[in-house]
Amino acid sequence: MLEQLLKATQFDIVYACGPNEMLKAVVEITAKTKVKCQVSLEEKMGCGVGACHICVCKTKHGADNTEKYTRVCCDGPVFEAERVVF
């Protein structure tokens, strides 16, 4: 349904939150339709200040898209969709 909606109507950006599998599907659809997307990740957080690293997710950085682990509690929880590695 999202893909049909994005083709029928012009959108500047899509914001999404929810389970990772759903977010992955939203990111794939928005990439195909070339609509910008931001996702809010829901990870378990131990301390909430970035010290424990329980909430990390893999993201792409730099021009070469080097994959690194990023703290959701401090560096997010909202990320540009193309940066997140699902």
Steps between C-alpha positions, in 0.01 A plus 500: 500500500786742576650448157166577332453811713849629422441451127158667506590804711813713527669493840815677617583255780372195684542457876469149640522322833424142593656154484827464307350274230233760425757780496716299261204464262419873523864588426507269196176649363605861553839429339327361190269800475784743586311655792713613794439298818590517868452211740469498877669191639371319805787329676535381858686759703688428819630835619353749250819709495721298262727335754377140487472455118199267531299707251748505211393449139712473187509813283691624195740795528700717262528503125609136493203387718724341762281298737530586869294444810303806612331559836125539457458676836752778428540514123133434421245366535409658163735423209504572130371176346789451260747495793341206686618146429212259560 
